[in-house]
Amino acid sequence: MAPERRKTNMMNGKTVQAMFLAVSLLATPAFAKAKKPKVPAPAPAAAPSREELKAVPPDRGHTQPEAKPTLAPQKFVESLYGRMNALSKESPTLDALHAKIGEELKTVVDYPEMARLALGQKWTEIDDAQKSEFLGYLTRMVQNTYVKRFKPGQAIDIQYGAAPKQLPDDRVQVTSTITVGKTSAEVQYALRPLQGKWVVYDIVVDEASQVQTYRRSFKNILDKEGWPGLMTRMKKAAEKKV
């Protein structure tokens, strides 16, 4: 009998150390109460589709075509994990490693695009001050849930599947298998060109899109508690000590 493959669960946090942004909003204690009533489990999903990308009106900075990066998409992901593994080896303490990874994420994650897609139509209905507050909390939440999964000296192995899939608007999706210790997960990175380089705006872990998971969670809270309730919950999650 073939060995059983341990799949990633967005709620158990056992394999998110193999990837950034893979912990869903519902896994954060500050959002636990938002699960009532229970939201149906998400259907298998890839990165946001052409229809989903078009459904969210473009914001400033998304209307002009971007220069195509010279680095191939798969090479970008390879270099990212190379830097992460190097940071893990050279950082003597956990705090130092977390600080360095947080800074690295700022250069490769497109937080504004993630925020725009995760909030959906609501993004066009809020003012600049609200967008700034939302983006600040989301950025810190993503960083907090990611960096706490790394430990000094812990290496991550990555293997690649088929050739990158072309998405609308020069976006691409890179498919890989991430292994940490004895645990592995299928991970797909949704990338888009920005200022001549690739940036990550979504990650799909064992068929669960983080952007779509965020979007369902945010909508559930907004429907029940409105904007103030969402900001209160995001603030708690963002300020939670790693």
SERO-4910 file (N, C-alpha, C, O; in steps of 0.05 Angstrom, whole numbers):
BEGIN
 pado doro    nc1    nc2    nc3   cac1   cac2   cac3    cc1    cc2    cc3    oc1    oc2    oc3
  Met    A     17    -24      0      0      0      0     18     25      0     37     27     15
  Ala    A     11     43    -17     27     68    -18     24     84      7      2     84     19
  Pro    A     45     97     16     43    113     41     22    134     38     19    147     17
  Glu    A      7    139     59    -14    159     59     -2    187     57     16    194     71
  Arg    A    -13    202     39     -4    230     36    -19    248     55    -43    249     55
  Arg    A     -4    263     71    -16    281     91    -22    307     77     -3    322     71
  Lys    A    -47    313     74    -55    338     60    -56    361     79    -61    358    103
  Thr    A    -51    384     68    -52    409     84    -81    416     91    -98    414     74
  Asn    A    -85    423    115   -111    433    124   -108    462    132    -90    468    148
  Met    A   -124    480    121   -121    509    126   -125    516    155   -118    538    164
  Met    A   -136    497    170   -142    503    198   -122    491    217   -119    501    240
  Asn    A   -106    470    209    -90    457    229    -61    468    230    -47    463    250
  Gly    A    -53    483    210    -27    497    211     -3    479    210     19    489    215
  Lys    A     -5    453    204     18    435    205     36    438    181     60    432    183
  Thr    A     25    446    158     43    448    135     46    476    124     59    480    104
  Val    A     34    496    138     37    523    128     66    533    131     73    553    118
  Gln    A     82    520    147    110    528    149    124    523    122    146    533    117
  Ala    A    111    507    104    123    502     78    116    523     58    124    520     34
  Met    A    102    543     65     93    563     46     85    588     60     77    587     83
  Phe    A     87    611     47     76    635     59     48    640     50     40    632     28
  Leu    A     33    654     66      5    661     62    -14    638     62    -37    642     53
  Ala    A     -6    615     71    -23    591     68    -43    588     91    -60    571     90
  Val    A    -40    603    113    -58    601    135    -82    619    130    -79    643    126
  Ser    A   -106    608    131   -130    623    125   -137    642    148   -127    638    171
  Leu    A   -154    661    143   -163    680    163   -177    666    186   -174    674    209
  Leu    A   -192    644    180   -207    630    200   -189    615    220   -198    607    241
  Ala    A   -163    612    213   -145    599    231   -134    617    253   -121    608    271
  Thr    A   -140    643    250   -130    663    269   -150    665    292   -173    670    288
  Pro    A   -141    662    318   -159    662    341   -177    687    342   -200    684    350
  Ala    A   -167    710    334   -183    734    335   -208    733    317   -226    749    321
  Phe    A   -208    714    298   -230    712    279   -247    687    285   -266    682    270
  Ala    A   -240    672    306   -254    647    310   -284    650    313   -299    633    303
  Lys    A   -293    672    326   -322    675    330   -337    680    304   -361    676    303
  Ala    A   -323    689    284   -336    695    258   -345    670    244   -357    672    223
  Lys    A   -339    646    254   -346    621    241   -375    614    245   -384    595    232
  Lys    A   -390    628    261   -418    622    266   -436    642    251   -432    666    254
  Pro    A   -456    633    234   -459    605    227   -436    594    210   -423    609    197
  Lys    A   -433    568    211   -410    556    197   -412    560    167   -433    556    155
  Val    A   -390    569    155   -389    574    127   -383    548    113   -365    533    122
  Pro    A   -397    541     91   -392    515     77   -363    514     68   -351    534     62
  Ala    A   -352    490     67   -324    486     59   -321    495     30   -339    490     14
  Pro    A   -299    508     23   -295    518     -4   -292    495    -24   -281    474    -18
  Ala    A   -302    499    -48   -298    480    -70   -270    482    -79   -257    502    -76
  Pro    A   -260    461    -92   -233    462   -103   -230    487   -121   -247    493   -137
  Ala    A   -208    501   -118   -204    527   -131   -176    531   -141   -157    522   -128
  Ala    A   -174    544   -163   -148    554   -172   -146    583   -165   -163    593   -150
  Ala    A   -125    596   -174   -123    625   -170   -147    639   -181   -161    627   -198
  Pro    A   -153    664   -173   -176    678   -183   -178    676   -214   -159    681   -228
  Ser    A   -202    669   -223   -207    665   -251   -209    692   -266   -209    713   -254
  Arg    A   -211    691   -293   -215    715   -309   -240    730   -300   -239    755   -297
  Glu    A   -262    715   -294   -286    729   -286   -283    742   -259   -293    764   -255
  Glu    A   -269    729   -240   -265    741   -214   -247    765   -215   -251    785   -201
  Leu    A   -226    764   -232   -209    787   -235   -224    811   -246   -219    833   -238
  Lys    A   -242    806   -265   -257    827   -277   -279    838   -258   -288    860   -261
  Ala    A   -288    820   -240   -310    828   -222   -302    849   -202   -320    863   -192
  Val    A   -276    852   -197   -267    873   -178   -256    896   -195   -236    893   -208
  Pro    A   -270    919   -194   -260    942   -210   -232    949   -204   -224    948   -181
  Pro    A   -216    955   -224   -188    962   -220   -184    987   -203   -200   1006   -205
  Asp    A   -164    986   -186   -158   1009   -169   -134   1023   -182   -123   1014   -202
  Arg    A   -125   1045   -170   -102   1059   -181    -78   1040   -180    -74   1025   -161
  Gly    A    -62   1041   -202    -39   1023   -204    -45    997   -218    -26    981   -221
  His    A    -70    992   -226    -77    967   -239    -88    971   -267    -97    952   -279
  Thr    A    -87    995   -277    -99   1002   -303    -79   1001   -325    -87    998   -349
  Gln    A    -53   1004   -320    -33   1005   -341    -19    978   -343    -13    966   -323
  Pro    A    -13    969   -368      2    944   -371     30    946   -359     43    967   -360
  Glu    A     39    924   -347     65    923   -334     86    911   -352     80    894   -369
  Ala    A    111    920   -348    133    908   -363    136    879   -356    134    872   -332
  Lys    A    141    862   -375    144    833   -370    171    828   -356    191    837   -365
  Pro    A    170    813   -334    195    807   -319    214    791   -337    205    775   -353
  Thr    A    240    795   -333    260    779   -348    264    752   -335    272    733   -349
  Leu    A    258    749   -310    262    724   -296    237    706   -300    215    715   -298
  Ala    A    242    681   -308    220    662   -312    205    658   -286    217    659   -264
  Pro    A    178    653   -287    162    650   -262    172    629   -243    174    633   -219
  Gln    A    180    605   -255    190    584   -237    216    592   -224    221    585   -201
  Lys    A    233    605   -239    259    614   -228    254    634   -205    269    635   -186
  Phe    A    233    651   -208    226    669   -186    220    654   -160    230    661   -139
  Val    A    203    634   -163    196    618   -139    220    604   -128    224    602   -104
  Glu    A    237    593   -146    261    579   -136    279    599   -121    290    592   -100
  Ser    A    282    623   -131    300    642   -118    288    650    -91    303    655    -72
  Leu    A    262    652    -90    248    659    -65    255    639    -43    262    646    -21
  Tyr    A    251    613    -49    256    593    -30    286    590    -24    294    582     -1
  Gly    A    303    596    -43    331    597    -38    338    617    -17    354    612      1
  Arg    A    326    641    -19    331    662      1    320    655     28    332    660     48
  Met    A    296    642     28    284    634     54    301    614     68    306    616     92
  Asn    A    311    594     53    328    574     66    354    586     75    365    578     96
  Ala    A    365    605     60    390    618     69    385    634     94    402    633    112
  Leu    A    363    648     96    357    662    121    354    644    144    363    650    166
  Ser    A    342    621    140    338    601    161    365    591    172    368    587    196
  Lys    A    384    588    154    410    578    162    427    598    176    442    592    195
  Glu    A    425    624    168    443    644    178    432    659    203    446    674    216
  Ser    A    406    655    209    394    669    232    398    654    257    388    631    260
  Pro    A    412    665    277    418    650    302    394    648    321    393    629    336
  Thr    A    375    666    319    353    665    338    326    666    322    326    674    299
  Leu    A    305    658    335    279    658    323    270    686    317    259    691    295
  Asp    A    274    705    335    266    732    331    280    745    306    268    759    290
  Ala    A    306    739    304    321    749    281    311    738    255    309    752    235
  Leu    A    304    712    255    294    699    231    267    711    223    263    716    200
  His    A    249    714    242    223    725    237    225    753    225    210    760    207
  Ala    A    242    769    236    246    797    227    256    797    198    246    813    182
  Lys    A    275    780    192    286    779    164    265    769    144    264    779    122
  Ile    A    250    749    152    230    738    134    208    759    129    198    762    106
  Gly    A    200    773    150    180    794    147    189    815    127    173    825    111
  Glu    A    214    823    128    225    842    108    226    831     80    220    845     61
  Glu    A    232    805     78    233    792     52    205    791     39    202    795     15
  Leu    A    185    786     55    158    785     45    149    811     33    134    811     13
  Lys    A    159    833     44    151    859     33    160    863      4    148    879    -10
  Thr    A    180    848     -4    191    852    -31    178    833    -51    181    837    -75
  Val    A    164    812    -42    153    792    -60    123    789    -59    111    777    -77
  Val    A    110    799    -39     81    796    -36     67    822    -45     74    843    -35
  Asp    A     47    820    -62     32    843    -71      8    846    -52    -14    839    -59
  Tyr    A     13    858    -29     -8    861     -9    -31    878    -19    -54    871    -14
  Pro    A    -26    900    -34    -49    916    -44    -68    900    -63    -92    903    -61
  Glu    A    -56    884    -80    -72    868    -98    -87    846    -83   -111    841    -88
  Met    A    -74    834    -63    -87    814    -46   -111    827    -32   -132    815    -30
  Ala    A   -107    851    -21   -128    865     -7   -151    871    -25   -175    868    -18
  Arg    A   -145    881    -49   -166    888    -69   -183    864    -76   -208    866    -76
  Leu    A   -170    842    -82   -185    818    -89   -200    805    -65   -222    795    -68
  Ala    A   -187    806    -42   -200    793    -19   -225    808     -9   -243    796      1
  Leu    A   -225    835    -12   -247    851     -3   -269    853    -25   -292    859    -18
  Gly    A   -262    847    -50   -282    847    -71   -294    875    -76   -280    895    -75
  Gln    A   -320    875    -81   -334    900    -88   -332    921    -65   -332    945    -70
  Lys    A   -330    911    -41   -328    929    -18   -304    948    -21   -304    970    -10
  Trp    A   -283    939    -34   -258    955    -38   -265    981    -52   -253   1002    -46
  Thr    A   -284    981    -70   -291   1005    -85   -309   1024    -69   -314   1046    -77
  Glu    A   -319   1014    -46   -339   1029    -31   -327   1043     -7   -340   1059      7
  Ile    A   -302   1037     -1   -289   1050     23   -270   1072     14   -261   1072     -9
  Asp    A   -264   1090     32   -247   1113     25   -217   1105     29   -211   1083     38
  Asp    A   -200   1124     22   -171   1118     22   -161   1112     51   -144   1095     54
  Ala    A   -172   1125     71   -164   1120     98   -172   1092    107   -156   1078    120
  Gln    A   -195   1083     99   -204   1056    106   -187   1035     91   -180   1015    102
  Lys    A   -180   1041     66   -163   1023     51   -136   1020     64   -125    998     66
  Ser    A   -125   1042     73    -99   1042     86   -100   1026    111    -81   1010    117
  Glu    A   -121   1029    127   -123   1014    152   -126    984    147   -113    968    159
  Phe    A   -143    977    128   -148    950    120   -122    937    111   -115    914    119
  Leu    A   -108    951     93    -83    940     82    -62    936    103    -47    917    102
  Gly    A    -60    955    122    -41    953    143    -45    928    161    -27    913    167
  Tyr    A    -71    923    168    -77    900    184    -72    874    169    -61    855    179
  Leu    A    -81    874    143    -78    850    127    -48    842    124    -41    819    126
  Thr    A    -32    862    119     -3    858    115      9    845    140     23    825    139
  Arg    A      2    856    164     13    845    189      2    817    195     17    800    206
  Met    A    -23    812    188    -35    786    193    -20    765    176    -13    743    186
  Val    A    -16    771    150     -3    752    132     25    747    142     34    724    143
  Gln    A     40    768    150     67    764    159     68    748    185     84    730    189
  Asn    A     49    754    204     49    740    229     44    710    225     57    693    238
  Thr    A     24    703    209     17    675    205     38    660    189     40    635    191
  Tyr    A     54    674    175     75    661    159    100    657    175    111    635    176
  Val    A    111    679    186    137    677    198    138    659    222    159    647    228
  Lys    A    116    656    236    117    639    261    120    610    254    125    593    272
  Arg    A    118    602    228    121    574    221    150    567    215    157    544    211
  Phe    A    168    587    214    196    582    208    213    579    233    208    593    253
  Lys    A    233    562    232    251    558    254    280    558    243    284    549    221
  Pro    A    298    569    258    326    570    248    336    542    241    332    523    257
  Gly    A    348    539    218    359    514    210    340    495    196    348    473    188
  Gln    A    314    502    195    294    485    183    293    490    153    285    512    144
  Ala    A    300    470    137    301    473    108    274    465     96    260    448    106
  Ile    A    267    478     73    243    472     58    252    461     30    268    474     17
  Asp    A    240    439     22    246    427     -4    222    433    -22    199    431    -14
  Ile    A    228    441    -47    207    447    -67    213    433    -93    235    433   -103
  Gln    A    192    419   -103    193    406   -129    171    418   -147    150    427   -137
  Tyr    A    176    419   -173    158    432   -191    143    412   -209    154    391   -216
  Gly    A    118    419   -216    102    402   -233    103    410   -262    125    414   -273
  Ala    A     80    414   -274     78    422   -302     89    450   -306     94    465   -286
  Ala    A     91    458   -331    100    485   -337     80    505   -326     56    499   -324
  Pro    A     89    529   -319     70    550   -308     46    554   -326     48    554   -351
  Lys    A     23    558   -314     -2    562   -328     -6    591   -333     -4    608   -315
  Gln    A    -13    598   -357    -18    626   -364    -46    634   -355    -66    620   -360
  Leu    A    -48    657   -341    -73    668   -331    -79    694   -345    -62    704   -360
  Pro    A   -103    706   -342   -109    732   -355    -90    754   -346    -78    753   -325
  Asp    A    -87    774   -363    -72    798   -357    -42    792   -350    -31    804   -332
  Asp    A    -30    774   -365     -2    767   -362      5    755   -335     28    754   -327
  Arg    A    -15    745   -322    -10    731   -296     -5    702   -301    -13    691   -322
  Val    A      9    689   -283     16    661   -286     13    646   -259     11    659   -238
  Gln    A     11    620   -261      8    603   -237     29    581   -238     31    566   -257
  Val    A     46    580   -217     68    561   -216     59    538   -196     52    544   -173
  Thr    A     60    514   -206     52    491   -189     76    477   -178     96    473   -191
  Ser    A     74    470   -152     97    457   -139     88    439   -116     64    439   -109
  Thr    A    106    423   -106    101    407    -82    122    416    -61    146    414    -66
  Ile    A    112    424    -38    129    434    -17    132    412      5    112    400     13
  Thr    A    156    407     14    160    387     35    176    399     58    197    411     54
  Val    A    165    396     82    179    403    107    180    379    124    159    370    134
  Gly    A    203    367    129    205    343    144    191    320    128    199    314    106
  Lys    A    171    308    141    156    286    128    129    295    117    114    278    108
  Thr    A    124    320    118     98    331    109    101    346     83    119    362     79
  Ser    A     82    340     65     83    354     39     56    364     31     35    355     42
  Ala    A     55    383     13     30    395      4     34    406    -25     56    414    -32
  Glu    A     13    404    -40     13    416    -67      7    446    -64    -13    454    -52
  Val    A     25    462    -75     22    491    -73     24    504   -100     42    498   -116
  Gln    A      6    522   -106      6    537   -131      9    567   -125     -7    577   -109
  Tyr    A     28    580   -137     32    608   -133     21    624   -156     28    620   -179
  Ala    A      3    643   -150     -8    661   -170      9    686   -171     11    700   -150
  Leu    A     21    692   -193     40    714   -196     30    734   -217     15    727   -235
  Arg    A     37    759   -213     32    780   -233     56    798   -236     72    801   -217
  Pro    A     60    810   -260     83    828   -263     77    855   -250     55    865   -252
  Leu    A     97    865   -237     95    892   -224    123    905   -225    142    895   -213
  Gln    A    124    927   -239    149    942   -241    172    924   -251    195    926   -240
  Gly    A    167    907   -270    188    891   -282    196    867   -267    216    854   -274
  Lys    A    181    859   -246    188    834   -231    162    820   -224    140    832   -226
  Trp    A    164    795   -216    141    780   -208    135    785   -178    153    788   -162
  Val    A    109    786   -171    100    788   -144     78    767   -139     63    761   -158
  Val    A     75    758   -115     55    738   -108     30    752    -98     31    769    -81
  Tyr    A      6    746   -110    -18    758   -101    -39    737    -90    -60    744    -80
  Asp    A    -32    712    -94    -49    691    -82    -33    665    -81    -14    661    -96
  Ile    A    -41    647    -63    -29    620    -61    -52    600    -58    -70    605    -43
  Val    A    -50    578    -72    -70    557    -71    -57    532    -59    -38    521    -70
  Val    A    -67    524    -36    -55    502    -21    -74    478    -21    -96    480    -10
  Asp    A    -66    456    -34    -84    433    -36   -112    442    -44   -132    434    -31
  Glu    A   -114    457    -65   -138    466    -79   -154    487    -63   -177    493    -70
  Ala    A   -142    499    -43   -156    521    -28   -141    547    -33   -118    550    -25
  Ser    A   -155    566    -45   -143    593    -51   -145    610    -26   -166    613    -14
  Gln    A   -122    623    -19   -123    640      5   -139    665      0   -154    673     18
  Val    A   -137    677    -24   -153    700    -30   -183    694    -27   -198    710    -15
  Gln    A   -191    672    -38   -220    665    -37   -228    659     -8   -251    665      0
  Thr    A   -210    646      7   -216    641     36   -219    667     51   -238    670     67
  Tyr    A   -201    685     47   -203    712     59   -229    725     51   -243    736     68
  Arg    A   -236    724     26   -259    738     16   -285    728     29   -302    744     37
  Arg    A   -287    701     31   -311    690     45   -312    698     74   -333    705     85
  Ser    A   -289    698     87   -287    705    116   -294    734    120   -310    740    138
  Phe    A   -282    752    104   -288    780    107   -318    786    102   -330    801    117
  Lys    A   -329    774     82   -358    779     76   -375    769     98   -395    783    105
  Asn    A   -369    746    110   -384    736    132   -384    755    156   -405    760    168
  Ile    A   -361    767    162   -359    785    184   -373    812    178   -387    823    194
  Leu    A   -369    822    153   -382    847    145   -412    844    146   -426    863    154
  Asp    A   -423    821    138   -452    817    138   -463    818    166   -486    826    171
  Lys    A   -447    808    185   -457    806    213   -450    830    230   -466    839    247
  Glu    A   -426    841    226   -416    862    245   -409    888    231   -402    908    245
  Gly    A   -410    889    205   -403    913    191   -374    919    190   -357    903    200
  Trp    A   -367    942    179   -339    950    177   -325    953    204   -302    943    207
  Pro    A   -337    965    224   -324    967    251   -317    940    262   -296    936    274
  Gly    A   -335    920    259   -330    894    269   -307    880    255   -290    867    268
  Leu    A   -305    884    229   -283    872    214   -256    885    223   -236    871    227
  Met    A   -256    911    226   -231    925    235   -223    916    263   -199    913    268
  Thr    A   -242    912    280   -236    903    307   -222    876    307   -202    871    321
  Arg    A   -234    858    292   -223    831    290   -195    831    277   -177    817    286
  Met    A   -192    846    255   -167    847    241   -145    859    259   -122    851    258
  Lys    A   -152    880    274   -133    893    292   -123    873    313    -99    872    318
  Lys    A   -141    857    324   -133    837    344   -114    816    332    -94    808    344
  Ala    A   -120    808    307   -104    788    294    -76    800    287    -56    786    289
  Ala    A    -76    825    278    -51    837    270    -33    842    293     -8    841    291
  Glu    A    -44    848    317    -28    855    340    -21    830    357     -7    833    377
  Lys    A    -31    807    349    -25    783    364      5    777    363     17    778    342
  Lys    A     17    772    386     46    767    388     52    741    375     40    720    380
  Val    A     73    741    358     81    718    343     96    699    362    105    677    353
***
